[in-house]
């Protein structure tokens, strides 16, 4: 990994986004509205979406089915600006991670996980995370801001071109997208929704609703709104079978407790009986992995159309947590699966490049002071350790 100086990653005060329109910020429907406002034919939106996202073209002069006058107009009032790739690295298992620099100097990470019959891209929605789940490395870095549509869909654009020999989206290297990177997607609702619309657009990335998944920590009002406005698949970061423990692990639970969360999950796919909510459950040694926890979990989710994904905890320095043993995880899986709930164990990928679940951190200025507070706490722990062992 390339060593970066503060000048490489910290926003300077005079950095401003290009004042012209970034066409990456627009879905096809939004582009159609924009074209009409410009006095152009609405079908121009279809041409632009295909050039930008399917063919990976950012040079208006190369968009040869557009008139010369329209191409000149685009050059004068619009641009196609992508995040800058600072570095990218491949794991020993084929997992790929990128560090992307945004217009203001903040950096985010995204990860690609190749498997036999699919390629899954894990996309970020915020610079940092506004929530503070206790076991997540990203959360300890604090929060800066929401990502724009261009910064979200730009991750997909970059991955498709980086991984495809053709440099276009015609060869489906990215078959699945999960909104499971840095941030809570539902706290950036409109931009995430527009980005997912582009992902599923047949003239852009043509991903089905089954292959675009949004993962949330359980923001109940936004989940209800998502149900009404999008057909993407839903994953819920559960991680605890009771309110007392979940309040500790996932603090947003204090605002939206399990009773409210489960009520939304039960009816989420009421009109699509074949679809299921995916519950994610990170396995923390001695915290949430006992047989009692497994039985409580069964009671909690047994009347929800769902599947359960058990995730071995991916350690990071001074987290205060350890990974459950595989023996414990298998025992936990057996108890839940015995009740008929489809229960899988996620294979840890990319941990040698810190690309595993919960390890994405990026590099950015924290507006919450959570990062500095975390560093203060960890420094105090180090001092206490050395004093005790000196």
C-alpha positions as CSV (number, residue, x, y, z in Angstrom):
1,X,0.0,0.0,0.0
2,X,1.3,3.5,-0.9
3,X,2.2,5.7,2.0
4,X,0.2,9.0,1.9
5,X,1.1,12.3,3.4
6,X,-1.4,14.6,5.0
7,X,-1.2,16.8,1.9
8,X,-2.4,13.9,-0.2
9,X,-5.5,13.2,1.9
10,X,-6.6,16.3,3.8
11,X,-9.0,18.8,2.2
12,X,-7.5,22.2,1.4
13,X,-9.6,25.2,2.1
14,X,-9.7,26.4,-1.5
15,X,-10.8,23.1,-3.0
16,X,-14.2,23.5,-4.7
17,X,-16.2,21.2,-6.9
18,X,-16.4,22.0,-10.6
19,X,-19.3,24.5,-10.9
20,X,-20.5,22.9,-14.1
21,X,-23.0,20.0,-14.0
22,X,-21.5,16.5,-13.3
23,X,-23.6,14.1,-15.4
24,X,-22.7,11.3,-13.1
25,X,-25.1,12.8,-10.5
26,X,-28.1,12.0,-12.7
27,X,-30.2,8.9,-13.1
28,X,-31.9,8.4,-16.5
29,X,-35.2,10.0,-15.3
30,X,-33.3,12.9,-13.9
31,X,-31.3,13.3,-17.1
32,X,-34.5,13.3,-19.1
33,X,-35.8,16.2,-17.0
34,X,-32.5,18.0,-17.4
35,X,-32.6,17.5,-21.2
36,X,-36.1,19.0,-21.4
37,X,-34.9,22.0,-19.3
38,X,-32.1,22.5,-21.8
39,X,-34.5,22.4,-24.7
40,X,-33.2,19.0,-26.0
41,X,-35.1,15.9,-26.9
42,X,-35.8,13.6,-24.0
43,X,-34.1,10.6,-25.7
44,X,-30.8,12.3,-25.2
45,X,-30.9,10.9,-21.6
46,X,-30.9,7.4,-23.0
47,X,-27.9,8.1,-25.2
48,X,-26.0,9.8,-22.4
49,X,-26.7,7.0,-19.8
50,X,-25.5,4.4,-22.3
51,X,-22.3,6.3,-23.2
52,X,-21.4,7.1,-19.6
53,X,-22.2,3.9,-17.7
54,X,-22.4,1.1,-20.3
55,X,-19.6,2.1,-22.5
56,X,-17.5,4.0,-19.9
57,X,-17.0,7.1,-22.0
58,X,-16.2,10.4,-20.3
59,X,-15.2,12.4,-23.4
60,X,-18.1,14.1,-25.1
61,X,-16.3,14.2,-28.4
62,X,-16.3,10.4,-28.6
63,X,-20.1,10.3,-28.2
64,X,-20.6,10.1,-32.0
65,X,-24.3,9.8,-32.1
66,X,-24.8,13.2,-30.5
67,X,-24.8,16.2,-32.8
68,X,-21.7,18.4,-32.9
69,X,-23.7,21.4,-31.5
70,X,-25.0,19.3,-28.6
71,X,-21.5,17.9,-27.8
72,X,-20.2,21.5,-27.8
73,X,-23.0,22.5,-25.4
74,X,-22.1,19.6,-23.1
75,X,-18.4,20.6,-23.0
76,X,-19.4,24.2,-22.0
77,X,-21.9,23.4,-19.2
78,X,-21.3,19.8,-18.1
79,X,-18.6,17.3,-17.2
80,X,-18.2,13.7,-16.1
81,X,-16.0,13.7,-13.0
82,X,-15.1,10.6,-11.1
83,X,-13.4,10.0,-7.8
84,X,-9.6,9.7,-8.2
85,X,-8.0,6.3,-7.6
86,X,-5.2,6.8,-5.1
87,X,-4.3,3.2,-4.9
88,X,-5.7,-0.3,-5.5
89,X,-4.5,-3.6,-4.2
90,X,-5.4,-7.2,-4.7
91,X,-5.6,-9.7,-1.8
92,X,-4.1,-13.2,-1.9
93,X,-7.7,-14.6,-2.3
94,X,-8.5,-12.3,-5.2
95,X,-10.4,-9.7,-3.3
96,X,-9.6,-6.2,-4.5
97,X,-9.7,-2.9,-2.6
98,X,-9.5,0.7,-3.8
99,X,-8.8,4.0,-2.0
100,X,-10.6,6.8,-3.8
101,X,-10.0,10.5,-3.3
102,X,-13.0,12.8,-3.6
103,X,-13.1,16.4,-4.8
104,X,-12.6,17.8,-1.3
105,X,-9.6,15.6,-0.5
106,X,-11.5,13.1,1.7
107,X,-10.9,9.4,0.9
108,X,-13.2,6.4,0.9
109,X,-12.7,2.7,0.3
110,X,-14.5,0.1,-1.8
111,X,-14.0,-3.6,-2.2
112,X,-14.6,-6.2,-4.9
113,X,-15.1,-9.9,-3.9
114,X,-14.8,-12.4,-6.8
115,X,-16.5,-15.8,-6.5
116,X,-17.0,-18.7,-8.9
117,X,-20.3,-17.5,-10.3
118,X,-20.4,-13.8,-9.2
119,X,-18.4,-10.7,-8.6
120,X,-19.7,-8.6,-5.7
121,X,-18.8,-4.9,-5.2
122,X,-19.1,-3.4,-1.7
123,X,-19.9,0.3,-2.2
124,X,-19.6,3.1,0.4
125,X,-22.4,5.7,0.9
126,X,-20.8,8.1,3.4
127,X,-17.4,9.5,4.2
128,X,-17.0,7.6,7.5
129,X,-20.2,6.7,9.3
130,X,-22.7,8.8,11.3
131,X,-23.6,5.8,13.5
132,X,-21.3,4.3,16.1
133,X,-21.5,0.5,16.2
134,X,-19.1,-0.6,18.8
135,X,-17.4,-3.5,16.8
136,X,-16.9,-1.6,13.5
137,X,-13.6,-0.1,12.6
138,X,-15.2,2.4,10.2
139,X,-17.3,3.8,13.0
140,X,-14.2,4.6,15.1
141,X,-13.0,6.9,12.3
142,X,-16.0,9.2,12.8
143,X,-18.0,11.0,10.1
144,X,-17.5,13.8,7.6
145,X,-20.4,13.9,5.1
146,X,-22.7,12.1,2.7
147,X,-21.5,11.0,-0.7
148,X,-23.0,12.5,-3.8
149,X,-24.6,10.3,-6.5
150,X,-21.5,10.8,-8.6
151,X,-19.3,9.6,-5.8
152,X,-21.5,6.5,-5.2
153,X,-22.1,5.4,-8.7
154,X,-18.6,6.5,-9.6
155,X,-17.3,3.5,-7.5
156,X,-19.3,1.1,-9.7
157,X,-18.0,2.9,-12.8
158,X,-14.4,2.6,-11.7
159,X,-14.6,-1.0,-10.7
160,X,-16.2,-2.1,-14.0
161,X,-13.5,-0.4,-16.0
162,X,-10.6,-1.5,-13.7
163,X,-11.6,-5.1,-13.7
164,X,-12.9,-5.5,-17.3
165,X,-10.4,-6.1,-20.1
166,X,-12.8,-4.3,-22.5
167,X,-12.9,-1.2,-20.3
168,X,-16.7,-1.2,-20.6
169,X,-19.7,-2.6,-18.7
170,X,-20.6,-5.1,-21.4
171,X,-18.6,-7.8,-19.8
172,X,-20.3,-8.4,-16.4
173,X,-17.4,-8.5,-14.0
174,X,-19.5,-6.8,-11.4
175,X,-22.7,-9.0,-11.1
176,X,-23.8,-7.8,-7.6
177,X,-23.6,-4.6,-5.6
178,X,-24.0,-4.4,-1.9
179,X,-24.4,-1.0,-0.1
180,X,-22.3,-2.3,2.8
181,X,-19.2,-0.2,2.6
182,X,-18.5,2.9,4.7
183,X,-21.6,4.6,6.1
184,X,-25.3,4.0,6.8
185,X,-27.0,4.1,3.4
186,X,-30.4,5.1,4.7
187,X,-28.9,8.3,6.2
188,X,-28.1,9.3,2.6
189,X,-31.4,8.2,1.3
190,X,-32.0,10.2,-1.9
191,X,-28.5,9.9,-3.3
192,X,-28.3,6.2,-2.5
193,X,-31.7,5.7,-4.1
194,X,-30.7,7.5,-7.3
195,X,-27.4,5.5,-7.5
196,X,-29.2,2.2,-7.1
197,X,-31.6,3.3,-9.9
198,X,-28.6,3.7,-12.2
199,X,-27.3,0.3,-11.1
200,X,-30.5,-1.3,-12.2
201,X,-31.0,0.7,-15.4
202,X,-30.9,-1.6,-18.4
203,X,-28.9,1.0,-20.3
204,X,-26.4,1.4,-17.5
205,X,-25.4,-1.6,-15.4
206,X,-28.5,-3.7,-15.8
207,X,-28.4,-5.3,-12.4
208,X,-31.6,-7.0,-11.2
209,X,-33.3,-6.1,-7.9
210,X,-32.1,-9.4,-6.5
211,X,-28.5,-8.4,-7.2
212,X,-28.5,-4.9,-5.6
213,X,-28.6,-5.1,-1.8
214,X,-28.9,-2.3,0.8
215,X,-27.7,-3.0,4.3
216,X,-29.0,-0.9,7.2
217,X,-28.5,-0.9,10.9
218,X,-32.2,-0.5,11.3
219,X,-33.5,3.0,10.6
220,X,-37.2,2.1,10.7
221,X,-38.8,5.2,9.1
222,X,-36.3,5.1,6.2
223,X,-36.8,1.3,5.8
224,X,-40.6,2.0,5.4
225,X,-39.8,4.6,2.8
226,X,-37.4,2.3,1.0
227,X,-40.1,-0.4,0.8
228,X,-42.4,2.1,-1.1
229,X,-39.8,3.5,-3.5
230,X,-37.3,0.8,-4.4
231,X,-37.3,-3.0,-5.1
232,X,-33.7,-3.6,-4.1
233,X,-32.9,-6.4,-1.7
234,X,-32.7,-5.6,2.0
235,X,-30.1,-6.7,4.6
236,X,-30.4,-5.7,8.3
237,X,-27.3,-5.6,10.6
238,X,-28.8,-7.3,13.6
239,X,-25.9,-8.6,15.7
240,X,-27.9,-9.1,18.9
241,X,-31.0,-11.0,19.9
242,X,-32.2,-8.7,22.6
243,X,-32.5,-4.9,23.1
244,X,-30.1,-4.7,26.1
245,X,-27.2,-6.2,24.1
246,X,-28.1,-4.5,20.8
247,X,-28.2,-1.1,22.6
248,X,-24.5,-1.7,23.3
249,X,-23.5,-3.1,20.0
250,X,-25.7,-1.0,17.7
251,X,-26.7,2.2,19.5
252,X,-29.3,3.2,17.0
253,X,-31.4,0.4,18.6
254,X,-32.1,2.8,21.5
255,X,-34.1,4.9,19.0
256,X,-35.6,2.1,17.0
257,X,-35.8,-1.0,19.3
258,X,-36.2,-4.6,18.1
259,X,-39.9,-4.6,18.4
260,X,-40.2,-1.8,15.8
261,X,-37.5,-3.2,13.6
262,X,-39.0,-6.7,13.5
263,X,-42.4,-5.3,12.7
264,X,-41.0,-3.6,9.5
265,X,-39.0,-6.7,8.6
266,X,-42.1,-9.0,8.9
267,X,-44.1,-7.1,6.3
268,X,-41.2,-5.9,4.1
269,X,-41.8,-8.5,1.4
270,X,-45.5,-9.1,2.1
271,X,-46.4,-8.8,-1.6
272,X,-43.4,-10.9,-2.7
273,X,-43.6,-14.1,-0.7
274,X,-40.5,-15.6,-2.3
275,X,-38.2,-12.8,-1.2
276,X,-36.5,-12.7,2.2
277,X,-34.8,-10.1,4.4
278,X,-31.1,-11.0,5.2
279,X,-30.1,-10.6,8.8
280,X,-26.4,-10.1,9.4
281,X,-25.0,-11.2,12.7
282,X,-21.3,-10.6,13.6
283,X,-19.9,-13.3,15.9
284,X,-18.2,-11.8,18.9
285,X,-16.5,-14.2,21.4
286,X,-18.3,-14.3,24.7
287,X,-20.6,-11.4,23.8
288,X,-23.4,-12.6,21.5
289,X,-22.4,-16.2,20.5
290,X,-23.8,-18.4,23.3
291,X,-26.4,-21.1,22.9
292,X,-28.8,-18.9,24.8
293,X,-28.2,-16.1,22.3
294,X,-28.9,-18.5,19.5
295,X,-32.2,-19.6,21.1
296,X,-33.2,-15.9,21.7
297,X,-32.3,-15.1,18.1
298,X,-34.6,-17.9,16.8
299,X,-37.4,-16.6,18.9
300,X,-36.8,-13.1,17.6
301,X,-36.7,-13.8,13.8
302,X,-38.7,-17.1,13.4
303,X,-41.8,-15.3,12.2
304,X,-39.9,-13.1,9.7
305,X,-39.3,-14.4,6.2
306,X,-35.6,-14.3,6.4
307,X,-32.2,-15.9,6.0
308,X,-29.3,-15.4,8.5
309,X,-25.7,-14.7,7.6
310,X,-23.2,-15.3,10.5
311,X,-20.1,-13.2,10.1
312,X,-16.9,-14.0,11.9
313,X,-15.6,-10.8,13.6
314,X,-12.7,-9.2,11.7
315,X,-10.3,-7.8,14.4
316,X,-8.8,-4.3,14.4
317,X,-6.4,-2.8,17.0
318,X,-7.9,-2.0,20.4
319,X,-11.4,-3.0,19.4
320,X,-12.1,-4.8,22.7
321,X,-13.6,-7.8,20.9
322,X,-12.4,-11.1,19.7
323,X,-13.6,-13.5,17.0
324,X,-15.8,-16.4,18.1
325,X,-14.1,-19.8,17.5
326,X,-15.3,-21.7,14.4
327,X,-16.5,-24.4,16.8
328,X,-18.7,-21.9,18.5
329,X,-19.9,-20.4,15.2
330,X,-20.8,-23.9,13.9
331,X,-22.7,-24.7,17.1
332,X,-24.6,-21.4,16.8
333,X,-25.5,-22.2,13.2
334,X,-26.7,-25.6,14.0
335,X,-29.1,-24.4,16.7
336,X,-30.6,-21.8,14.4
337,X,-30.7,-23.9,11.2
338,X,-32.4,-26.7,13.1
339,X,-35.5,-24.5,13.3
340,X,-35.7,-24.2,9.5
341,X,-34.0,-20.8,9.2
342,X,-31.6,-20.7,6.3
343,X,-28.3,-20.0,8.1
344,X,-25.0,-19.5,6.4
345,X,-21.5,-18.5,7.6
346,X,-19.8,-15.8,5.6
347,X,-16.3,-16.7,4.5
348,X,-13.8,-14.0,5.5
349,X,-12.2,-12.4,2.4
350,X,-9.5,-9.8,2.0
351,X,-8.4,-9.6,5.6
352,X,-4.8,-9.4,4.5
353,X,-5.5,-6.0,2.9
354,X,-8.0,-4.9,5.6
355,X,-10.9,-5.4,3.1
356,X,-13.0,-7.7,5.3
357,X,-16.4,-6.8,6.7
358,X,-16.1,-3.9,9.2
359,X,-12.5,-3.0,8.3
360,X,-13.1,-0.2,5.8
361,X,-11.8,3.1,7.1
362,X,-10.8,5.5,4.4
363,X,-8.9,8.7,5.2
364,X,-10.8,11.9,6.0
365,X,-11.4,14.7,8.4
366,X,-13.7,13.7,11.2
367,X,-16.4,16.3,12.0
368,X,-17.6,14.3,15.1
369,X,-14.3,14.1,17.1
370,X,-15.1,10.4,17.5
371,X,-11.8,9.5,15.9
372,X,-9.7,11.7,18.3
373,X,-11.7,10.4,21.3
374,X,-11.1,6.8,20.2
375,X,-7.3,7.6,19.9
376,X,-7.3,9.1,23.3
377,X,-9.0,6.0,24.8
378,X,-6.7,3.6,23.1
379,X,-3.6,5.7,24.1
380,X,-4.8,5.5,27.8
381,X,-5.3,1.7,27.4
382,X,-1.7,1.4,26.1
383,X,-0.3,3.4,29.0
384,X,-2.2,1.3,31.6
385,X,-1.0,-1.9,29.9
386,X,2.7,-0.9,30.0
387,X,2.3,0.4,33.6
388,X,0.8,-3.0,34.7
389,X,3.5,-5.0,32.9
390,X,6.6,-2.9,33.6
